[in-house]
Amino acid sequence: MQYTADQSKRFQEAIVMNKMKKPLFFTIWEDLASNEGAELLRQVRQLQEYPIILAKRIGTTKYQGVTRFATRYNSTILINPQYVEATELRNWINENKQMLIEYTMNSSAESASSLNLVAVDDEILSVSAIAMQTSTAESFYIEGEISLPEHFQRFYLLGCSECNHLVRSKIKREIQCINCRLPRMLIPRCHFEVEITDKTGTITAIMSEGLGERILSMTAEQIYDITAVKNELFPVAHINQLLADKLFRIQLQRSSSRTPDKDSGSLVLLSYTEKPTMFLPEESTSASGADRIMEKEPIHVTDAKATKKRKREPSTLPKLQSRVFRKQPFYSLRYDRCIL
């Protein structure tokens, strides 16, 4: 079970997928999260099944260009309903069980605060190729290093505690929310820029909410306390040191919406997964090290006496090599969320 930043509401997140292999976020709120949401989690975690749902009177929202399903006050969820369409979908699940298992593992995150909306058949692009794209609301997948830029950032935005509507204020205070039309308290939301670099170049993207908190290893409240309350500089150098030499599989999307600090069309980081790396030893710069490599030969026995010989062999030190990334999938399976 998860809670909003002010701990006032509980919810569960899942990913739903249809026969067209189109994944979407599905947020289940309050009593539905405690009841139907808990049952869905039990089926995935304990039974290792992929339940079918029929959700009625649900809403759709769009956050940073990403469409999400969400329950409302009058929503209902039926699990494994007895309909013809459900039978057809069950047959599709049985035929694609391995794909669903792999997707569950890939989309599971290390943090309980977020899910990774990954592609079923993803294609890795280079940074330079993405920089030339001009369309909006389009997803991209790249592999590269993540770092924080050196220019000043606040690392948070303030939004309505009820509807998450973002405002330009820099301090927490009560406002008359233009979306809720009620007095609401502002709460901080993690929000900042990162730079993504591969061998072809560097691009800038926005990280926010749970993903941003996970990579910074701190909450939005802690970020606000450092930058706004204590008025201290954010430890950019320390974070970059922790991220150095790490390779990530990253999903990006061009946003169709605006934020107080960015126009539409900005790149938004939707998910990231760290890939394991392997480092090979470098050759010693000392010439004497290679010269000293010797190999013992067996003892040669003659009629007079036994003598022990030593023979100089060519150097067997490895040549200088650059870091090599192992091309193998990285999986992180967690049981506190489910794929439906």
Buried (B, 14 or more C-beta within 10 A) or exposed (E): EBEBBEEEBBBBBBBBBEEEBEBBBBBBBBEBBBEBBBEBBEBBBEEEBBBBBEBEEBEEEEBBBBEBBBBEEEBEBBEBEEEEEBEEBBEBBEEBEEBBBBBBBBBBBEBBBBBBBBBBEBEEBBBEEBEEEEEBBEBBBBBBBBBBBEEEBBBBBBBBBBBBBBBEEBEBEEBEBEEBEEEBBBBBBBBBBBBBBBEBBBBEBBBBBBBBBBBBEBBBBBBBBBBBEEEEEBBBEEBBEEBEEEBBBBBBBBBBBEBEBBEBBBBBBBBBBBBEEEEEEEEEEEEEEEEEEEEEEEEEEEEEEEEEEEEEEEEEEEEEEEEEEEEEEBEEEBEBBBBB
